Amino acid sequence: MGLDLLFLLDVTVSMKPYRDAVVGEIGKIVTYLEAMFKYSKNNIRVGVVGYRDLHLTPRFELKPFTPITTGGEGSIKEWLGKLEFKTSTANDHPEDVHGGLEKAASDELGWSNQARTIIHIADAPGHGRRLAPPDAWWGPKGDNHPDFDADGSILTGLLRKLRVELQVQTYKFIHVVDPKRKVPDTAAMLQEFHKACGDPAWISEAEWQGDEEMALEVVAAASESIQQSVSTRGGLRLAPPERNFVLDPAEPDWDSVKDMAAVTSAHQIELLDSINTLLRLIRSDKHISIKSDEQDRARVRIAPRPFAKGKNRLAYYARFYPSGLAAGEVHEVVVKEFLAADGSSNSALSYKAQMETQTVASFLAGEFNRHVEEAGLNMPRIEYAPCKLLAVVQRERPVKLVKFYLMEPLLLGSMHKWNNNYGFQDLADPQPHMQAFSHWTHVVTDEMLMVVDLQGFRTLNQKDNIDIVLIDPAIHCVKSGFYGATNMASLGGFEAFLHSHNNPMFANLGGHDGNCEALVMDCKDFRQGC
């Protein structure tokens, strides 16, 4: 799997203090990517667009995409070593951000690999009042082009060309903050970026927190591009048409939200009495049976707008009344629907596949916890949030219309991802017990399965200890008809995880420890005792 990784850099004099760090970290980033992705060495190319300001000479510095294996005069490291962060004149604060974006979208770079990531590092906004905060410290005379792109149409065209036409999967902006100011000068500009690009979730942000942290941020962003570019059909992941939506982070006034009749159902996890039973089902091409809950009066209220967007689904606040509105019992929940607008993913079958994935992951997590306890190891528990299929009756007549969602408890806090389904493992916060869980699921199932895409929330339990509750797993399986589109076993998903997990560098960073080895070596005896 190839990766084109572009660094879009403000190379003016204000960024000069960070020059050595940026140049040095690119080498470290390459090392991490080589260690994490099995087939990366000959397929990672790095390019650079450096921009200054309008009417400056040279206005841009450009290095087309170059394989990281290229040495000598043509190498990316050699080129970066000669890159100067300078400004011949400095009579206003904003820089030529629009010009930098235009160069990033140009044919001069030679975009060709399927996985595409842009890392934009800057300390100043682009020209125009639209990109400046209302109380900009540089004042109305601090921008020589205050009316530039007044309606935002140029910015919209550039960002959408990168996202839609060039299919850049990941755009990460790293704010460089002046120590004398708490808020980045680029904060208002990024608000406009999110609006202009057409998908607010496409752009992620971070603040420069030091050299090591920057490298890890870039590795995580690049891994997202690689994951998105792989499909179960072996080619480029073609983005299906998306439904129109507007994100709203606030909960609605629930009294104003219409309630609807609802029925919930779940997989019968109690039928999984052992790992051997699970494997027998898979070998026989059988899925776990589903049972509807006995609810005659259940109602649900769903927020009219989603509060969050993931790679494949939209998430809505909701309130679920299992015994009807009058009974008084209400559960605060999140309901999720697939993002595709063409109906291809919005069938009961697609939702059941994702629910089965979470059910099996939850079952294996329970078995893992039991093995840890029997082995006398001091490791945190692995837990998954319960997940149900929600069928909502939206219209009774003339045709009964039912819409499906996945329903989970509302979890508070910020979500974090510790690994994905194509080799990424968080080097900054590896949580070795979770990486051990993924490895263990592969070995204990005779290499038929592997639970990955470990992501979730840190919560406080009744003893005020921190638990991690996981959601939205992926499962690699040797049988292609199981666990939906995120099953990448046929595309090297198993090997991608094991390559990074078993790499000595990852062990040195705390991601692979002796507890994992002890559990994996004891898997056969544990299975016999089930």
N, C-alpha and C positions, 0 to 999 in steps of 0.2 A: 504494500500500500504506500503510495507516494504522498509527500507533503510539500507544498509550497508555503513557506513561512516568510512573510514580508514584515520588515520593521519600517514603520513610517515615523520618521524622527524630525522634531524641531531641532535644527542644527545651528541655531543662532547663539550669540555670545552668552545669553542668560542661561543656556543649558550647558555651558562649558564645564562647570563643576562636576557634571554627571558623565562627562565624555568617557573617562577611563572606566567607570563602572559599567556603562552600557556596552562598550567594546569588550570588556572582560567577561561580562555575563553571557554574551552570545556564545562564547566558547563553552561555558559551563552548560548552557541550555542544550547545545548540540550533544554534549556528553550524556546528559540525562535522557534525551530522546533516543540516542543509540542504545542505552541500557534498557529503556522501557519498551521499545517497539522492535520486535524480532527482525522485521525485514526493512528496518529504517536506514541502515548505513548507506546503501546505494540509491536510496529513493527520497532523501530529504534534501531539498534545495532551499537556500536562504537568499533573499533579496533585500535591498535597502533603498528607500526613497528618503532623502534628506531635503527639507525645504527651509527656505529663509523667508524673505519678504519680497513684495512686489518691487520691481525696478532695481533689485540688487543683482550684482554679478559676482559669482554665479548664483542664480536663483535656486537651482536644484543640484543635488548630488545624487547620482543614480547608479546602482549596481544591479544589473539584471539577475534573475534567479540563477544561482550557481550551486552545483552539488557540494555537499559538505566534504566530500572526499577529494575535491580539487585542491591541489597544493601549489606552493610557489607563488609566483606573481599574480596568478589568476584567482587565488583563494579569497574567500570572504574575509578571513582574518587579516590577510595582507592588505586588502582594500580598506578595511575599517581602521587599521593602524595608521593610515594616511589621512583619514577623514578629519577635517577641521570644523570645529564649532565656532563660527565667527560671524560678525556682521560689520560691513564696511561703514554703514551709518545706522544709528539707532535713535530715530527721532519720533517713533511712536511705539506703542506696546504690542498691538496685535501682529500676527504673522500671517503668511500666505497659506493658511490651512486648506483653502479651496484648491489652490494649485497643487499642494501635496496630494490631495485626494484624486485630482485629475491624473497626476502621474501614476498613482497607484492603480488606476483603472486603465492605463494605456497599454498598447501592444509592446512597448519598449521592454517591459519586464519579462514577457514570455510566460504568462500563466499556462500551466499544462497539467500538473498533477491534480488528482481528484480531490484530495484534502487540502483546503486552503484557509489560511489564518492570517489576519493582520494584527500586529501589535503596534499601537499608536502611542508614542511617548512624547509629552509636551508640557510646557508650563504656561503657555499663552494661548488665548483664543484666536480665531480668525477675525477678519475685518467685518465691520458692520455692527450697528447697534443691536441687531437681532441676537448676536452671539455674546454680547457683553452683559454683565449683571447690572441691575438698575443703579447701584451705588458703586460703579467701577472706580477704583482708586485712581486710575489714570485720567479720569474726567473726560468731558466731551471733546477736548482738543488733543487727547492722547491717541486718537485714531485718525489717520490721514484719509481714510476711506469709510466714513461712518454710514454712508448710504449704500454701500456695496451689498448686493443680494438682499435688498430690503424685504422682498416677499418670500425669501427662502427657497425659491425655485431651483437655483443653481445647486445648492446643497442637497436638495431632494433628489435631483437628477444624478448627482455623483454617487451618493450613498446607495441609491437603488440600483445603479449600474453595478456596483460592487456586489450587492447582496443578490440581485435577481439575475442579471445578465452573466456576470462572472461566477456566480454561485459560491462566493466566499462564505464558508459556514460560520466562522467565528471572527468577531471583531472585538478586540479588547483594548480599551483606552486606559492608560496609566497616567494619572495626574501627578505632575511634579509640583509640589507645594512649597512656596516660599516660606521659610521658617518664621518670618515676621507676620505671616497671615495664616489664619486658621482654615479659611475656605479656599479651595483651589481657584485660581483665576479662570480655569477652564470649566468650572461646574455649570455655569449657565449655558455654555456652548453644548455640553453633553445633553442637557435637557432638549435642546433643539435637534441634536443628532437622533435621539430616541424617537422624536416625532417624525423626522424627515425620512428615516430609513424604511418605514413601512411595517416594521416589526420591532417593537420596543425591546423584546427579549434578545434580539440579535446582537446588540452591543452590551458588553459587560464592562464594569469599571473597577478600578482599584487605585489606591494611592501608593506612591513609591514609599516602601517601608524598609528599604535596605537592599543590598545586592542579592543575597540569597533568596529573599522573599520574591523579588522580581523574577528570578529564574524559575521558581516553582509556579508562579502565576502563568508564565508563558507556557510551560510544559502542560499545565492543566488545560489552557486554551487550545493548544495544538492537538491535544488528545481528543477534545470534543470534536474538532474538525475531522479527525481520522475516523472517529466513531460514526459520525453522521454520514460520511462519504461511503461507508460500506453498507451494502444491502444484502438481504438473504438471497438475492438473485445473482450476486457476484459482480454487479456493476455499480455505476454511480447511483447514489440514492436520489431518485428523482422526486422532488418535493411535490406532493399532491396539492391541488388547489386548497387554500385554507378558507375557512369561514370568516366572515367579517366580524370583528369584535373590537371592543374598547375596554381596556383594563381599568378596574376601579378598586383600589386597595381597601376601601371602607365598606363595612357591613351596611346593608340597607336598613331602612325603617321597616321592620318585619311586619308591622300591622298593615303596611301598604302593599305587601307582596301576596299575590294570590296563592292559596293552598290548592294542592292537587292530590288526587288519589294515587297511592303508591303501593307497590308490592316489592318485598326484598327476598332475595334467595342467596344461598351460599353453598360452596362445596362441602361435602360431608367429610371433614377432616378426620372424624372418628373412624372412618373406614380404613385409614392408613394406620394399621396397628404395628407396622414395622417397615424398615427400609426395604426389606425383601419384598413385601407386598407392593410397595411403590414400583420397584423395578419389574415385577411380574406384570403389572398393569401396562407399563411402557412397552415392554417386549411384546405384549399382546395387542398393542395399538389401542388400548382402552384408556379413557379419561375418567377422572373422579366424578362420580355422580353428583348432581345438584338437587337440593331440596329447598322448596319455597317455605318461608316463615308463615306461620299461621296468624295472619293479620287480616281482619275484616274491615277495620276502620282506619288503617294507617294513612297519614297525610304527610305531605312534605311541602316546604316553601323553599324555593331556590332563588338566590340573588339574580337579578336580571343581567348583571355583567360579571364576567370572571374577575377574580382578584390576582390571578397568576397564570402564566403560560409556561409550560415545559416544552420539551422537544416534540412531544407527540400529543399532549393533552392540555385542555384548559381546566382550571380549577375554580369552583364557585363555592362561596359560603352557602350553607343551607341549614335548615332546621327540620328535624324529623320527629314526627309525632306518632309513635308506634300504635297508640290506642285511640287516635283521633284528637282533634283540637280541644275538646271539652274535658278530656281526662287529665290534662295538666302535665303529663310527662312529656318532656321535650329533650332531644339530644342535639347538641351543636356538632355539626358534621361538615365535611367537605365532600362535594360530589365532583367527579371528573368526567369529561367527555372528550372523545378523540377530536383532534384538531381538523382533520380532513373534512372538506366540505362536499366531496363528491359521493359520499355515502359508502365508500369502499370499506371504511373502518367502523362505521357506525351501525353495526349489526350486533345482535345478541351474541353471535359466535365470537366476534372480536373481543367483546367485553368479558365473556366467559373465559377466553384464553388468558387474558391478563389476570383475572381473578384466580384462575387455577395456578398461574405462576406464583402469585403471592401466597396461596394456600400451601403449595408444595414447599416454598421457601420457608414459610412459618413452621411447617412440620419438621423440616431438616434443621432449622434453628433449635427447635426443642430437643431433637436428638443430639445435636452438638452440645447443648448445655448439659444434657444428661451425661454424655461422655466426659466432658470437662469435670463434672462433679465426681464421677466414678474414678477418674484419674487423679483426683486430689489436687487439681491445678487451680491457682488463683487467677481466674480470668473473668472479666465482666460477661454478663448474660447477653445473648443475641435475641432480640425480640422484634417481631413485625406487628404493625397495626392491623387489626382485623379489617377485612375487606369484604363488602357485599355487593351483589348486583342489584341495582335499583331500577325498577321499571315504573315509569311515571305515565299515568293515563292523562294525556293532554286534551283529548277530545272524545266524547262518547258517540256523537252522531254528526253526520250520517255514516261516517266510518270511524271505527275506534282506532285512535292513533296513540301508539305507545313509544316513548322515547327511553333509551337506556343510559345509565350512568354507572360509574363505580362509586361506592360510598365508603368513606372512612371517618373515624373520629377526627375532630378538629385538634390539631397539634400546634402548640404555640412555640415561637422561637424561630431562629433562622435555620434553613436546611443546609446540610453539608453532604458532599459526595466523597466517599473514601476509595471507591474504585468504579470503573465503568465496564462495559462489556467488550472492550477491545484493547485491554492491556494497561490502561492508565491506573496507577495507584498513587494516592496522595502522598507525596514525599514530605510535606510539611506537617501533616497530622495523620500518620499512616494507620493508627489504631490496629496494632499487630494482631489482636484477637479477631478482628473482622477479616483481615487478609487470610488468617489461619482458617476461618470458617469457609471462605471460598475454596481454598486448597483442599480442606477436609471433605467438602461435599463432592469433589471430583474423585477422590480416592475411595471414600466409603461407598460410593455408588458404582464401583467397578469401572470408573471413568466414563460412565454414561451421562452424568449430569455435572453441572457446575453452577452454583448460585453466584451471580455477580451484580454489578450496578448497585453496590451497597450505598444507600443514601438515606438520610433521615434527620431526626431532631434529637438534641440532648434535652432530657427532661429530668425533673427532680422526683424521686419516688417518695413513698411514705416515710422512709428513714432519712430523708434529705440527702440521699446519695444520688449521683448522676447516672441515669440510664440513657441508653440510646435506643430510640424506637425507629425502626426502618420502614420504608415504604417503597413502592414501585420497583421491585427487583426485576432482573432479567435472569433467565436460566438458559445456559447452553445445553443442548441435548443431542445425542447422536441420531435420534429420530426427528426428522425435519417437521413432522406434523404436530409437534408439541411446542407450547409456550410462545407462540406468536412470532412477530417479525424481529424481535430482539434476540432470538436464538441464532447465534452466529457460529455454531459449532462447525458447520460446513465451510466457513470462511476463516478458519484458524483461530476461533475464539478461545478454545482451551489453550492452545500453544501461546497465544498472545499474553494471557494471564501468567502462565508458568514462566515465560521468558523474563518478564519483569520481576515476578515474585522471587524467583530463584537467583536473580542477579546479585552478586556480592555487594554492589553499591547500595541496593535497597536494604539488605541486611544491616549494613553499617549505619543506615539512617533509622533503624529501629522497626522496619516493616516486616521482618521475618526473624522469628526468634525460636528458642528451644522448645517452647510450649507447642508451637506448630509442628515441629519435627516429632515430638513425643506423641501427639494425637494421630498424626498421619501414619506413623509406624505401627500404632496400636489399632488401626481401623478394622483389620481382619478379625481380631479377637472380640472387638466391640460388636461387630455384626453377628458373630456366632452366639453372643449372649442375648441377642434381641429376641 
